[in-house]
Amino acid sequence: MAAGGGRLPGGKAHHMSPLRRVLTAVTEGRARTLDDVAREAGVSRDEASAMLDYWVSRGRLTREEITPGCPPRGCGSCPMASGCTTRTPGSAPALITIGVRPRRS
């Protein structure tokens, strides 16, 4: 439950389940990052991630992995080398986008 006795950021009381708040935050465009989703739903990042997985499995959201990959010449030629935590070519973190699946008519 959200901190503050069932209230979400901004002091708004919630009347939806956290699972539904995750879906609503994404479909209404209020959440652009996993941190945004977690904050909007009043849950942890891990919980938000699991809830996004649920909605993807139910077909309400889509997931697209965007993997630019590591440069073939290794970390030394990568502009992200200073902030990269993998330091292993070919194992760079993946960027994942979550989108709303179009409803069938």
Gaussian input, Z-matrix of N, CA and C with variables (Angstrom, degrees):
# hf/3-21g

backbone

0 1
 N
 C     1     B1
 C     2     B2     1     A1
 N     3     B3     2     A2     1     D1
 C     4     B4     3     A3     2     D2
 C     5     B5     4     A4     3     D3
 N     6     B6     5     A5     4     D4
 C     7     B7     6     A6     5     D5
 C     8     B8     7     A7     6     D6
 N     9     B9     8     A8     7     D7
 C    10    B10     9     A9     8     D8
 C    11    B11    10    A10     9     D9
 N    12    B12    11    A11    10    D10
 C    13    B13    12    A12    11    D11
 C    14    B14    13    A13    12    D12
 N    15    B15    14    A14    13    D13
 C    16    B16    15    A15    14    D14
 C    17    B17    16    A16    15    D15
 N    18    B18    17    A17    16    D16
 C    19    B19    18    A18    17    D17
 C    20    B20    19    A19    18    D18
 N    21    B21    20    A20    19    D19
 C    22    B22    21    A21    20    D20
 C    23    B23    22    A22    21    D21
 N    24    B24    23    A23    22    D22
 C    25    B25    24    A24    23    D23
 C    26    B26    25    A25    24    D24
 N    27    B27    26    A26    25    D25
 C    28    B28    27    A27    26    D26
 C    29    B29    28    A28    27    D27
 N    30    B30    29    A29    28    D28
 C    31    B31    30    A30    29    D29
 C    32    B32    31    A31    30    D30
 N    33    B33    32    A32    31    D31
 C    34    B34    33    A33    32    D32
 C    35    B35    34    A34    33    D33
 N    36    B36    35    A35    34    D34
 C    37    B37    36    A36    35    D35
 C    38    B38    37    A37    36    D36
 N    39    B39    38    A38    37    D37
 C    40    B40    39    A39    38    D38
 C    41    B41    40    A40    39    D39
 N    42    B42    41    A41    40    D40
 C    43    B43    42    A42    41    D41
 C    44    B44    43    A43    42    D42
 N    45    B45    44    A44    43    D43
 C    46    B46    45    A45    44    D44
 C    47    B47    46    A46    45    D45
 N    48    B48    47    A47    46    D46
 C    49    B49    48    A48    47    D47
 C    50    B50    49    A49    48    D48
 N    51    B51    50    A50    49    D49
 C    52    B52    51    A51    50    D50
 C    53    B53    52    A52    51    D51
 N    54    B54    53    A53    52    D52
 C    55    B55    54    A54    53    D53
 C    56    B56    55    A55    54    D54
 N    57    B57    56    A56    55    D55
 C    58    B58    57    A57    56    D56
 C    59    B59    58    A58    57    D57
 N    60    B60    59    A59    58    D58
 C    61    B61    60    A60    59    D59
 C    62    B62    61    A61    60    D60
 N    63    B63    62    A62    61    D61
 C    64    B64    63    A63    62    D62
 C    65    B65    64    A64    63    D63
 N    66    B66    65    A65    64    D64
 C    67    B67    66    A66    65    D65
 C    68    B68    67    A67    66    D66
 N    69    B69    68    A68    67    D67
 C    70    B70    69    A69    68    D68
 C    71    B71    70    A70    69    D69
 N    72    B72    71    A71    70    D70
 C    73    B73    72    A72    71    D71
 C    74    B74    73    A73    72    D72
 N    75    B75    74    A74    73    D73
 C    76    B76    75    A75    74    D74
 C    77    B77    76    A76    75    D75
 N    78    B78    77    A77    76    D76
 C    79    B79    78    A78    77    D77
 C    80    B80    79    A79    78    D78
 N    81    B81    80    A80    79    D79
 C    82    B82    81    A81    80    D80
 C    83    B83    82    A82    81    D81
 N    84    B84    83    A83    82    D82
 C    85    B85    84    A84    83    D83
 C    86    B86    85    A85    84    D84
 N    87    B87    86    A86    85    D85
 C    88    B88    87    A87    86    D86
 C    89    B89    88    A88    87    D87
 N    90    B90    89    A89    88    D88
 C    91    B91    90    A90    89    D89
 C    92    B92    91    A91    90    D90
 N    93    B93    92    A92    91    D91
 C    94    B94    93    A93    92    D92
 C    95    B95    94    A94    93    D93
 N    96    B96    95    A95    94    D94
 C    97    B97    96    A96    95    D95
 C    98    B98    97    A97    96    D96
 N    99    B99    98    A98    97    D97
 C   100   B100    99    A99    98    D98
 C   101   B101   100   A100    99    D99
 N   102   B102   101   A101   100   D100
 C   103   B103   102   A102   101   D101
 C   104   B104   103   A103   102   D102
 N   105   B105   104   A104   103   D103
 C   106   B106   105   A105   104   D104
 C   107   B107   106   A106   105   D105
 N   108   B108   107   A107   106   D106
 C   109   B109   108   A108   107   D107
 C   110   B110   109   A109   108   D108
 N   111   B111   110   A110   109   D109
 C   112   B112   111   A111   110   D110
 C   113   B113   112   A112   111   D111
 N   114   B114   113   A113   112   D112
 C   115   B115   114   A114   113   D113
 C   116   B116   115   A115   114   D114
 N   117   B117   116   A116   115   D115
 C   118   B118   117   A117   116   D116
 C   119   B119   118   A118   117   D117
 N   120   B120   119   A119   118   D118
 C   121   B121   120   A120   119   D119
 C   122   B122   121   A121   120   D120
 N   123   B123   122   A122   121   D121
 C   124   B124   123   A123   122   D122
 C   125   B125   124   A124   123   D123
 N   126   B126   125   A125   124   D124
 C   127   B127   126   A126   125   D125
 C   128   B128   127   A127   126   D126
 N   129   B129   128   A128   127   D127
 C   130   B130   129   A129   128   D128
 C   131   B131   130   A130   129   D129
 N   132   B132   131   A131   130   D130
 C   133   B133   132   A132   131   D131
 C   134   B134   133   A133   132   D132
 N   135   B135   134   A134   133   D133
 C   136   B136   135   A135   134   D134
 C   137   B137   136   A136   135   D135
 N   138   B138   137   A137   136   D136
 C   139   B139   138   A138   137   D137
 C   140   B140   139   A139   138   D138
 N   141   B141   140   A140   139   D139
 C   142   B142   141   A141   140   D140
 C   143   B143   142   A142   141   D141
 N   144   B144   143   A143   142   D142
 C   145   B145   144   A144   143   D143
 C   146   B146   145   A145   144   D144
 N   147   B147   146   A146   145   D145
 C   148   B148   147   A147   146   D146
 C   149   B149   148   A148   147   D147
 N   150   B150   149   A149   148   D148
 C   151   B151   150   A150   149   D149
 C   152   B152   151   A151   150   D150
 N   153   B153   152   A152   151   D151
 C   154   B154   153   A153   152   D152
 C   155   B155   154   A154   153   D153
 N   156   B156   155   A155   154   D154
 C   157   B157   156   A156   155   D155
 C   158   B158   157   A157   156   D156
 N   159   B159   158   A158   157   D157
 C   160   B160   159   A159   158   D158
 C   161   B161   160   A160   159   D159
 N   162   B162   161   A161   160   D160
 C   163   B163   162   A162   161   D161
 C   164   B164   163   A163   162   D162
 N   165   B165   164   A164   163   D163
 C   166   B166   165   A165   164   D164
 C   167   B167   166   A166   165   D165
 N   168   B168   167   A167   166   D166
 C   169   B169   168   A168   167   D167
 C   170   B170   169   A169   168   D168
 N   171   B171   170   A170   169   D169
 C   172   B172   171   A171   170   D170
 C   173   B173   172   A172   171   D171
 N   174   B174   173   A173   172   D172
 C   175   B175   174   A174   173   D173
 C   176   B176   175   A175   174   D174
 N   177   B177   176   A176   175   D175
 C   178   B178   177   A177   176   D176
 C   179   B179   178   A178   177   D177
 N   180   B180   179   A179   178   D178
 C   181   B181   180   A180   179   D179
 C   182   B182   181   A181   180   D180
 N   183   B183   182   A182   181   D181
 C   184   B184   183   A183   182   D182
 C   185   B185   184   A184   183   D183
 N   186   B186   185   A185   184   D184
 C   187   B187   186   A186   185   D185
 C   188   B188   187   A187   186   D186
 N   189   B189   188   A188   187   D187
 C   190   B190   189   A189   188   D188
 C   191   B191   190   A190   189   D189
 N   192   B192   191   A191   190   D190
 C   193   B193   192   A192   191   D191
 C   194   B194   193   A193   192   D192
 N   195   B195   194   A194   193   D193
 C   196   B196   195   A195   194   D194
 C   197   B197   196   A196   195   D195
 N   198   B198   197   A197   196   D196
 C   199   B199   198   A198   197   D197
 C   200   B200   199   A199   198   D198
 N   201   B201   200   A200   199   D199
 C   202   B202   201   A201   200   D200
 C   203   B203   202   A202   201   D201
 N   204   B204   203   A203   202   D202
 C   205   B205   204   A204   203   D203
 C   206   B206   205   A205   204   D204
 N   207   B207   206   A206   205   D205
 C   208   B208   207   A207   206   D206
 C   209   B209   208   A208   207   D207
 N   210   B210   209   A209   208   D208
 C   211   B211   210   A210   209   D209
 C   212   B212   211   A211   210   D210
 N   213   B213   212   A212   211   D211
 C   214   B214   213   A213   212   D212
 C   215   B215   214   A214   213   D213
 N   216   B216   215   A215   214   D214
 C   217   B217   216   A216   215   D215
 C   218   B218   217   A217   216   D216
 N   219   B219   218   A218   217   D217
 C   220   B220   219   A219   218   D218
 C   221   B221   220   A220   219   D219
 N   222   B222   221   A221   220   D220
 C   223   B223   222   A222   221   D221
 C   224   B224   223   A223   222   D222
 N   225   B225   224   A224   223   D223
 C   226   B226   225   A225   224   D224
 C   227   B227   226   A226   225   D225
 N   228   B228   227   A227   226   D226
 C   229   B229   228   A228   227   D227
 C   230   B230   229   A229   228   D228
 N   231   B231   230   A230   229   D229
 C   232   B232   231   A231   230   D230
 C   233   B233   232   A232   231   D231
 N   234   B234   233   A233   232   D232
 C   235   B235   234   A234   233   D233
 C   236   B236   235   A235   234   D234
 N   237   B237   236   A236   235   D235
 C   238   B238   237   A237   236   D236
 C   239   B239   238   A238   237   D237
 N   240   B240   239   A239   238   D238
 C   241   B241   240   A240   239   D239
 C   242   B242   241   A241   240   D240
 N   243   B243   242   A242   241   D241
 C   244   B244   243   A243   242   D242
 C   245   B245   244   A244   243   D243
 N   246   B246   245   A245   244   D244
 C   247   B247   246   A246   245   D245
 C   248   B248   247   A247   246   D246
 N   249   B249   248   A248   247   D247
 C   250   B250   249   A249   248   D248
 C   251   B251   250   A250   249   D249
 N   252   B252   251   A251   250   D250
 C   253   B253   252   A252   251   D251
 C   254   B254   253   A253   252   D252
 N   255   B255   254   A254   253   D253
 C   256   B256   255   A255   254   D254
 C   257   B257   256   A256   255   D255
 N   258   B258   257   A257   256   D256
 C   259   B259   258   A258   257   D257
 C   260   B260   259   A259   258   D258
 N   261   B261   260   A260   259   D259
 C   262   B262   261   A261   260   D260
 C   263   B263   262   A262   261   D261
 N   264   B264   263   A263   262   D262
 C   265   B265   264   A264   263   D263
 C   266   B266   265   A265   264   D264
 N   267   B267   266   A266   265   D265
 C   268   B268   267   A267   266   D266
 C   269   B269   268   A268   267   D267
 N   270   B270   269   A269   268   D268
 C   271   B271   270   A270   269   D269
 C   272   B272   271   A271   270   D270
 N   273   B273   272   A272   271   D271
 C   274   B274   273   A273   272   D272
 C   275   B275   274   A274   273   D273
 N   276   B276   275   A275   274   D274
 C   277   B277   276   A276   275   D275
 C   278   B278   277   A277   276   D276
 N   279   B279   278   A278   277   D277
 C   280   B280   279   A279   278   D278
 C   281   B281   280   A280   279   D279
 N   282   B282   281   A281   280   D280
 C   283   B283   282   A282   281   D281
 C   284   B284   283   A283   282   D282
 N   285   B285   284   A284   283   D283
 C   286   B286   285   A285   284   D284
 C   287   B287   286   A286   285   D285
 N   288   B288   287   A287   286   D286
 C   289   B289   288   A288   287   D287
 C   290   B290   289   A289   288   D288
 N   291   B291   290   A290   289   D289
 C   292   B292   291   A291   290   D290
 C   293   B293   292   A292   291   D291
 N   294   B294   293   A293   292   D292
 C   295   B295   294   A294   293   D293
 C   296   B296   295   A295   294   D294
 N   297   B297   296   A296   295   D295
 C   298   B298   297   A297   296   D296
 C   299   B299   298   A298   297   D297
 N   300   B300   299   A299   298   D298
 C   301   B301   300   A300   299   D299
 C   302   B302   301   A301   300   D300
 N   303   B303   302   A302   301   D301
 C   304   B304   303   A303   302   D302
 C   305   B305   304   A304   303   D303
 N   306   B306   305   A305   304   D304
 C   307   B307   306   A306   305   D305
 C   308   B308   307   A307   306   D306
 N   309   B309   308   A308   307   D307
 C   310   B310   309   A309   308   D308
 C   311   B311   310   A310   309   D309
 N   312   B312   311   A311   310   D310
 C   313   B313   312   A312   311   D311
 C   314   B314   313   A313   312   D312

   B1=1.4475
   B2=1.5174
   B3=1.2901
   B4=1.4577
   B5=1.5124
   B6=1.3242
   B7=1.4523
   B8=1.5195
   B9=1.3205
   B10=1.4607
   B11=1.5094
   B12=1.3499
   B13=1.4517
   B14=1.5108
   B15=1.3139
   B16=1.4487
   B17=1.5072
   B18=1.3022
   B19=1.4584
   B20=1.5130
   B21=1.2950
   B22=1.4547
   B23=1.5202
   B24=1.3525
   B25=1.4617
   B26=1.5302
   B27=1.3213
   B28=1.4506
   B29=1.5221
   B30=1.3561
   B31=1.4522
   B32=1.5163
   B33=1.3241
   B34=1.4548
   B35=1.5241
   B36=1.3101
   B37=1.4668
   B38=1.5211
   B39=1.3112
   B40=1.4595
   B41=1.5177
   B42=1.3080
   B43=1.4528
   B44=1.5170
   B45=1.3169
   B46=1.4604
   B47=1.5154
   B48=1.3129
   B49=1.4635
   B50=1.5272
   B51=1.3360
   B52=1.4676
   B53=1.5291
   B54=1.3113
   B55=1.4581
   B56=1.5301
   B57=1.2982
   B58=1.4694
   B59=1.5294
   B60=1.3498
   B61=1.4649
   B62=1.5259
   B63=1.3483
   B64=1.4658
   B65=1.5216
   B66=1.3082
   B67=1.4683
   B68=1.5250
   B69=1.3078
   B70=1.4607
   B71=1.5272
   B72=1.3207
   B73=1.4660
   B74=1.5202
   B75=1.3328
   B76=1.4660
   B77=1.5226
   B78=1.3180
   B79=1.4669
   B80=1.5213
   B81=1.3270
   B82=1.4692
   B83=1.5276
   B84=1.3281
   B85=1.4595
   B86=1.5215
   B87=1.3266
   B88=1.4668
   B89=1.5220
   B90=1.3166
   B91=1.4628
   B92=1.5211
   B93=1.3423
   B94=1.4575
   B95=1.5215
   B96=1.3256
   B97=1.4552
   B98=1.5233
   B99=1.3245
   B100=1.4595
   B101=1.5292
   B102=1.3258
   B103=1.4678
   B104=1.5260
   B105=1.3340
   B106=1.4699
   B107=1.5222
   B108=1.3325
   B109=1.4684
   B110=1.5261
   B111=1.3314
   B112=1.4614
   B113=1.5302
   B114=1.3189
   B115=1.4622
   B116=1.5256
   B117=1.3185
   B118=1.4695
   B119=1.5266
   B120=1.3321
   B121=1.4657
   B122=1.5212
   B123=1.3412
   B124=1.4540
   B125=1.5142
   B126=1.3509
   B127=1.4635
   B128=1.5276
   B129=1.3332
   B130=1.4595
   B131=1.5280
   B132=1.3341
   B133=1.4718
   B134=1.5323
   B135=1.3473
   B136=1.4631
   B137=1.5218
   B138=1.3359
   B139=1.4643
   B140=1.5250
   B141=1.3267
   B142=1.4627
   B143=1.5253
   B144=1.3272
   B145=1.4640
   B146=1.5272
   B147=1.3230
   B148=1.4710
   B149=1.5276
   B150=1.3285
   B151=1.4686
   B152=1.5182
   B153=1.3229
   B154=1.4638
   B155=1.5234
   B156=1.3434
   B157=1.4703
   B158=1.5258
   B159=1.3331
   B160=1.4563
   B161=1.5251
   B162=1.3540
   B163=1.4632
   B164=1.5242
   B165=1.3273
   B166=1.4656
   B167=1.5241
   B168=1.3333
   B169=1.4713
   B170=1.5228
   B171=1.3303
   B172=1.4654
   B173=1.5322
   B174=1.3396
   B175=1.4560
   B176=1.5193
   B177=1.3255
   B178=1.4661
   B179=1.5178
   B180=1.3455
   B181=1.4600
   B182=1.5163
   B183=1.3081
   B184=1.4560
   B185=1.5195
   B186=1.3157
   B187=1.4621
   B188=1.5192
   B189=1.3197
   B190=1.4600
   B191=1.5198
   B192=1.3217
   B193=1.4545
   B194=1.5191
   B195=1.3054
   B196=1.4616
   B197=1.5166
   B198=1.3108
   B199=1.4557
   B200=1.5144
   B201=1.3127
   B202=1.4524
   B203=1.5228
   B204=1.3271
   B205=1.4532
   B206=1.5150
   B207=1.2867
   B208=1.4631
   B209=1.5172
   B210=1.3319
   B211=1.4645
   B212=1.5284
   B213=1.3262
   B214=1.4663
   B215=1.5295
   B216=1.3397
   B217=1.4684
   B218=1.5263
   B219=1.3274
   B220=1.4569
   B221=1.5074
   B222=1.3189
   B223=1.4669
   B224=1.5274
   B225=1.3071
   B226=1.4569
   B227=1.5129
   B228=1.3324
   B229=1.4626
   B230=1.5251
   B231=1.3152
   B232=1.4657
   B233=1.5239
   B234=1.3442
   B235=1.4585
   B236=1.5279
   B237=1.3163
   B238=1.4583
   B239=1.5233
   B240=1.3231
   B241=1.4701
   B242=1.5200
   B243=1.3272
   B244=1.4675
   B245=1.5253
   B246=1.3251
   B247=1.4597
   B248=1.5072
   B249=1.3130
   B250=1.4635
   B251=1.5268
   B252=1.3148
   B253=1.4623
   B254=1.5228
   B255=1.3259
   B256=1.4619
   B257=1.5160
   B258=1.3407
   B259=1.4685
   B260=1.5233
   B261=1.3206
   B262=1.4559
   B263=1.5192
   B264=1.3428
   B265=1.4601
   B266=1.5262
   B267=1.3312
   B268=1.4549
   B269=1.5152
   B270=1.3324
   B271=1.4597
   B272=1.5284
   B273=1.3082
   B274=1.4610
   B275=1.5237
   B276=1.3263
   B277=1.4610
   B278=1.5175
   B279=1.3210
   B280=1.4599
   B281=1.5170
   B282=1.3016
   B283=1.4547
   B284=1.5188
   B285=1.3160
   B286=1.4572
   B287=1.5164
   B288=1.3097
   B289=1.4573
   B290=1.5243
   B291=1.3073
   B292=1.4589
   B293=1.5128
   B294=1.3168
   B295=1.4560
   B296=1.5080
   B297=1.2973
   B298=1.4578
   B299=1.5189
   B300=1.3137
   B301=1.4522
   B302=1.5271
   B303=1.3315
   B304=1.4783
   B305=1.5225
   B306=1.2980
   B307=1.4657
   B308=1.5211
   B309=1.3081
   B310=1.4780
   B311=1.5154
   B312=1.3383
   B313=1.4655
   B314=1.4908
   A1=108.79
   A2=115.99
   A3=120.99
   A4=110.43
   A5=114.63
   A6=119.54
   A7=109.27
   A8=116.39
   A9=119.46
   A10=113.14
   A11=117.07
   A12=119.99
   A13=114.74
   A14=117.88
   A15=120.69
   A16=114.67
   A17=116.80
   A18=120.46
   A19=109.65
   A20=115.78
   A21=122.60
   A22=109.83
   A23=117.29
   A24=119.45
   A25=110.53
   A26=115.20
   A27=119.60
   A28=112.25
   A29=117.56
   A30=121.62
   A31=115.15
   A32=117.93
   A33=120.79
   A34=110.10
   A35=116.07
   A36=119.84
   A37=107.70
   A38=116.60
   A39=118.57
   A40=110.47
   A41=115.40
   A42=121.63
   A43=110.56
   A44=116.35
   A45=121.98
   A46=108.38
   A47=115.22
   A48=119.35
   A49=108.71
   A50=117.60
   A51=119.58
   A52=111.64
   A53=117.53
   A54=121.21
   A55=110.77
   A56=116.92
   A57=121.92
   A58=110.33
   A59=117.98
   A60=120.57
   A61=111.17
   A62=117.51
   A63=120.73
   A64=109.56
   A65=117.19
   A66=120.83
   A67=110.62
   A68=117.57
   A69=121.75
   A70=111.22
   A71=117.20
   A72=120.24
   A73=111.12
   A74=117.01
   A75=120.66
   A76=110.64
   A77=117.54
   A78=119.95
   A79=112.51
   A80=117.36
   A81=120.24
   A82=112.33
   A83=116.85
   A84=120.86
   A85=114.77
   A86=117.84
   A87=120.44
   A88=112.30
   A89=117.50
   A90=121.14
   A91=109.42
   A92=115.66
   A93=120.73
   A94=112.02
   A95=117.32
   A96=121.88
   A97=108.56
   A98=115.89
   A99=119.93
   A100=110.44
   A101=116.75
   A102=119.76
   A103=110.84
   A104=117.21
   A105=121.02
   A106=110.86
   A107=116.29
   A108=120.73
   A109=109.53
   A110=116.22
   A111=120.73
   A112=110.83
   A113=116.91
   A114=121.50
   A115=110.69
   A116=117.39
   A117=121.28
   A118=111.85
   A119=116.73
   A120=120.70
   A121=112.40
   A122=116.78
   A123=119.52
   A124=113.10
   A125=116.48
   A126=121.84
   A127=109.36
   A128=116.70
   A129=121.13
   A130=110.00
   A131=116.22
   A132=120.88
   A133=110.12
   A134=117.40
   A135=120.49
   A136=111.41
   A137=116.22
   A138=119.58
   A139=110.65
   A140=116.92
   A141=120.79
   A142=110.41
   A143=116.96
   A144=121.05
   A145=110.82
   A146=116.98
   A147=120.75
   A148=110.78
   A149=116.75
   A150=119.99
   A151=111.32
   A152=117.41
   A153=120.10
   A154=109.83
   A155=117.01
   A156=120.98
   A157=110.58
   A158=116.74
   A159=121.21
   A160=110.99
   A161=116.55
   A162=119.89
   A163=111.81
   A164=117.64
   A165=120.29
   A166=108.96
   A167=117.49
   A168=120.96
   A169=112.00
   A170=117.34
   A171=121.95
   A172=112.14
   A173=116.51
   A174=119.80
   A175=114.36
   A176=118.87
   A177=121.12
   A178=112.01
   A179=116.95
   A180=122.37
   A181=108.78
   A182=116.08
   A183=121.42
   A184=109.31
   A185=116.20
   A186=121.68
   A187=107.38
   A188=115.27
   A189=120.66
   A190=107.62
   A191=115.61
   A192=120.22
   A193=109.07
   A194=115.64
   A195=122.01
   A196=106.62
   A197=116.66
   A198=120.23
   A199=110.28
   A200=116.53
   A201=118.83
   A202=111.48
   A203=117.08
   A204=121.23
   A205=113.11
   A206=114.21
   A207=120.63
   A208=109.52
   A209=116.89
   A210=119.05
   A211=110.30
   A212=116.89
   A213=120.29
   A214=113.37
   A215=117.41
   A216=119.92
   A217=112.53
   A218=117.51
   A219=120.54
   A220=114.47
   A221=114.38
   A222=122.12
   A223=113.38
   A224=118.13
   A225=120.95
   A226=113.16
   A227=117.96
   A228=120.81
   A229=112.33
   A230=116.81
   A231=120.66
   A232=110.86
   A233=117.89
   A234=119.99
   A235=112.40
   A236=118.48
   A237=122.17
   A238=112.69
   A239=117.78
   A240=121.70
   A241=112.88
   A242=117.78
   A243=119.11
   A244=112.39
   A245=117.91
   A246=119.99
   A247=114.40
   A248=117.12
   A249=121.21
   A250=110.18
   A251=115.16
   A252=119.31
   A253=112.32
   A254=118.45
   A255=119.67
   A256=112.49
   A257=116.81
   A258=122.37
   A259=113.17
   A260=116.38
   A261=121.24
   A262=107.71
   A263=118.50
   A264=119.64
   A265=111.40
   A266=114.55
   A267=120.34
   A268=113.51
   A269=118.18
   A270=118.87
   A271=111.66
   A272=116.25
   A273=120.33
   A274=110.16
   A275=116.80
   A276=119.17
   A277=109.99
   A278=115.64
   A279=120.89
   A280=109.97
   A281=116.43
   A282=122.90
   A283=106.45
   A284=116.25
   A285=120.77
   A286=108.04
   A287=116.54
   A288=120.02
   A289=108.45
   A290=115.32
   A291=122.32
   A292=106.33
   A293=116.35
   A294=120.67
   A295=111.09
   A296=115.41
   A297=122.01
   A298=108.64
   A299=116.37
   A300=121.07
   A301=108.59
   A302=117.17
   A303=119.41
   A304=110.70
   A305=115.88
   A306=120.37
   A307=110.15
   A308=115.01
   A309=119.32
   A310=108.77
   A311=115.19
   A312=117.94
   A313=112.39
   D1=151.17
   D2=-179.37
   D3=-66.29
   D4=146.65
   D5=177.44
   D6=-64.34
   D7=152.73
   D8=177.32
   D9=89.76
   D10=28.75
   D11=173.99
   D12=69.92
   D13=43.90
   D14=175.58
   D15=84.20
   D16=19.75
   D17=178.30
   D18=-110.44
   D19=147.13
   D20=179.57
   D21=-95.57
   D22=171.73
   D23=177.37
   D24=-51.75
   D25=141.50
   D26=-177.84
   D27=88.10
   D28=0.26
   D29=176.93
   D30=80.25
   D31=8.82
   D32=-178.74
   D33=-78.37
   D34=132.41
   D35=174.09
   D36=-75.16
   D37=146.50
   D38=179.34
   D39=-106.26
   D40=143.59
   D41=179.98
   D42=-122.12
   D43=6.61
   D44=178.42
   D45=-114.94
   D46=157.55
   D47=174.39
   D48=-69.11
   D49=156.50
   D50=176.62
   D51=-56.30
   D52=-37.48
   D53=179.54
   D54=-60.70
   D55=-45.06
   D56=179.26
   D57=-68.87
   D58=-36.48
   D59=178.68
   D60=-64.33
   D61=-34.87
   D62=176.34
   D63=-62.27
   D64=-49.41
   D65=-179.88
   D66=-60.87
   D67=-44.63
   D68=-178.62
   D69=-64.24
   D70=-41.63
   D71=179.88
   D72=-60.53
   D73=-39.41
   D74=179.87
   D75=-74.37
   D76=-47.61
   D77=-175.41
   D78=-68.09
   D79=-28.53
   D80=178.30
   D81=-90.06
   D82=-0.15
   D83=175.53
   D84=76.00
   D85=17.38
   D86=-179.52
   D87=-84.25
   D88=-15.18
   D89=-176.94
   D90=-120.04
   D91=121.44
   D92=-179.74
   D93=-111.73
   D94=-15.61
   D95=178.82
   D96=-132.10
   D97=167.33
   D98=176.97
   D99=-61.70
   D100=-37.48
   D101=176.48
   D102=-61.68
   D103=-40.25
   D104=177.16
   D105=-61.72
   D106=-44.91
   D107=-179.97
   D108=-59.92
   D109=-47.93
   D110=-178.98
   D111=-60.58
   D112=-45.10
   D113=-179.45
   D114=-64.14
   D115=-46.26
   D116=-179.66
   D117=-61.80
   D118=-35.65
   D119=-177.11
   D120=-90.29
   D121=-13.64
   D122=-178.87
   D123=73.37
   D124=35.14
   D125=-179.26
   D126=-130.72
   D127=174.35
   D128=177.29
   D129=-75.77
   D130=166.31
   D131=177.57
   D132=-60.64
   D133=-42.76
   D134=179.97
   D135=-62.16
   D136=-41.86
   D137=178.09
   D138=-65.48
   D139=-42.54
   D140=178.97
   D141=-60.97
   D142=-42.46
   D143=179.14
   D144=-61.87
   D145=-44.01
   D146=179.02
   D147=-64.28
   D148=-37.68
   D149=179.54
   D150=-69.70
   D151=-37.25
   D152=174.54
   D153=-62.28
   D154=-43.13
   D155=177.05
   D156=-57.33
   D157=-41.57
   D158=178.60
   D159=-58.76
   D160=-49.88
   D161=-177.89
   D162=-66.45
   D163=-32.03
   D164=174.66
   D165=-65.65
   D166=-44.59
   D167=-179.15
   D168=-64.81
   D169=-28.47
   D170=178.54
   D171=-83.89
   D172=-6.37
   D173=177.94
   D174=84.57
   D175=7.93
   D176=-179.71
   D177=-84.68
   D178=-27.74
   D179=177.43
   D180=-125.82
   D181=160.08
   D182=176.48
   D183=-115.64
   D184=156.62
   D185=178.02
   D186=-127.73
   D187=131.34
   D188=177.27
   D189=-130.03
   D190=124.93
   D191=178.92
   D192=-93.61
   D193=126.89
   D194=179.49
   D195=-112.39
   D196=103.76
   D197=-176.03
   D198=-113.29
   D199=101.37
   D200=178.86
   D201=-69.69
   D202=-25.62
   D203=179.63
   D204=76.63
   D205=167.34
   D206=178.61
   D207=-84.43
   D208=151.88
   D209=178.06
   D210=-67.02
   D211=145.99
   D212=-177.96
   D213=-61.96
   D214=-24.06
   D215=-179.69
   D216=-87.68
   D217=6.17
   D218=176.06
   D219=91.94
   D220=-175.11
   D221=-173.57
   D222=-61.67
   D223=-32.41
   D224=-177.00
   D225=-61.41
   D226=-26.04
   D227=-179.61
   D228=-99.28
   D229=6.76
   D230=-176.91
   D231=-94.52
   D232=130.09
   D233=178.58
   D234=-68.27
   D235=-16.89
   D236=-179.68
   D237=-96.72
   D238=6.01
   D239=-173.62
   D240=-55.08
   D241=-38.02
   D242=-176.87
   D243=-69.44
   D244=-25.93
   D245=-178.98
   D246=-107.31
   D247=0.11
   D248=-176.89
   D249=-76.99
   D250=138.09
   D251=179.04
   D252=-101.56
   D253=-7.78
   D254=-175.92
   D255=-86.46
   D256=-43.56
   D257=-178.91
   D258=52.97
   D259=22.55
   D260=177.08
   D261=-129.05
   D262=113.20
   D263=-179.83
   D264=-53.86
   D265=137.27
   D266=178.26
   D267=88.48
   D268=-3.74
   D269=-179.22
   D270=-122.27
   D271=31.90
   D272=179.71
   D273=-65.71
   D274=150.26
   D275=176.73
   D276=-61.82
   D277=147.73
   D278=-178.97
   D279=-96.77
   D280=143.40
   D281=172.24
   D282=-90.66
   D283=129.38
   D284=-178.39
   D285=-119.93
   D286=132.79
   D287=174.90
   D288=-109.87
   D289=141.92
   D290=177.04
   D291=-113.91
   D292=130.03
   D293=179.96
   D294=-131.30
   D295=170.07
   D296=179.13
   D297=-88.61
   D298=127.43
   D299=177.16
   D300=-73.54
   D301=128.27
   D302=178.72
   D303=-59.82
   D304=138.22
   D305=177.56
   D306=-74.73
   D307=142.01
   D308=177.60
   D309=-78.62
   D310=141.52
   D311=179.36
   D312=-94.55

